[in-house]
Amino acid sequence: MRTTTRVSAALAMLLSLAASTARAQSANINATATVYQAMTVTGARTLDFGNVFPGVNKAVAVTDATSGRFDLVGQAAANVNLTFTLPANLTSAGNNLPVGTWTGCWNPTANNSASGCTAFTPSGSASAVAFGGSSGTSNMWVFVGATVSPGAAQVAGTYTGTVTLTAAYF
Amino acid sequence: MRRCFALLVLALIAVTRPLTGQSQVTGIRNLAFGVVIRGVQTSVAPADPIKSGRFYVRHQLNRQVRVAFTLPTQLPRVGGGGNLPITFRATDAIAQGTAGNSVPVTFNPNNPITFTLTTSADFYLNLGGRVSPAAGQATGNYQGTVTLTCTFF
């Protein structure tokens, strides 16, 4: 009888022990963010092919004075993806003038010249570039060239199209 | 008789005490907002496979785990010079068991919650959130700590 009582007491104690065996463990992760200033993108110069003639292709190089140019201002040293929406044709009153062979060049140094810039191919896929400097605000200039290909019977007129540059930090 | 009693006690202890080595909680991915712009609130969804924070928790099937986050309200700027406000909403945490039939549970990371592990002995906890940089927020890197405390029953 005494043994039974002792075992019962032990069981009660053990059940109590089991009920209090909850154990805590902890783990950490970090929450991180990098704050940049807002970036501005300005279409600064029109890509201008000037006069072109039926059947004669005409190219504008990124280093030409009539290349297209975008001016960017953003966070120094920040990485940026450049993505373009490019027309396949310039249009005039329903007529198309094919445009292609796009060329690009970006320059993060403190001038707005294409001299010494870094070449890339503008497209709908992101091109990775970077602002210069180490802190504060920095500038970048992006130049765009292309080739138009008038047909032999190209209708005369003024042809226009839109080139859109989207820039995003990454 | 005493010897038998002692053996019985040891056996009961072995049966009633959970196996310590089977329970664990591990931080496996930071909650990473990446680049945020001054003056622009930026969110990370708990289901984001890259930016959401993530913990792994393992215990025992049919047992309970109480999970409690310790969440920051500000992320200090690395090197000093300011704090970045951070908040967590009622749907910013998801628990997902590892079994094929486990159903994800969305819950409020601001409050503790207890789960009973009915389909798998382990699960992942994903954490989202949002930061609200001021228009004049100092640029730079900000970092804080998220702690998950699990109580295993």
Interface residues (C-beta under 8 A of the other chain):
Chain A: T3 R6 V7 A10 L11 L14 L15 L17 A18 T21 A22 R23 A24 Q25 S26 A27 N28 I29 N30 A31 T32 A33 T34 V35 Y36 Q37 A38 M39 Q75 A78 Y169 F170
Chain B: M1 F5 L8 V9 L12 I13 T16 R17 P18 T20 S23 Q24 V25 T26 G27 I28 R29 N30 L31 A32 F33 G34 V35 V36 I37 R38 G39 V40 T42 G53 R54 F55 P72 L75 L84 I86 L127 G129 V131 P133 Q137 A138 T139 G140 N141 Y142 Q143 G144 T145 V146 T147 L148 T149 C150 T151 F152 F153
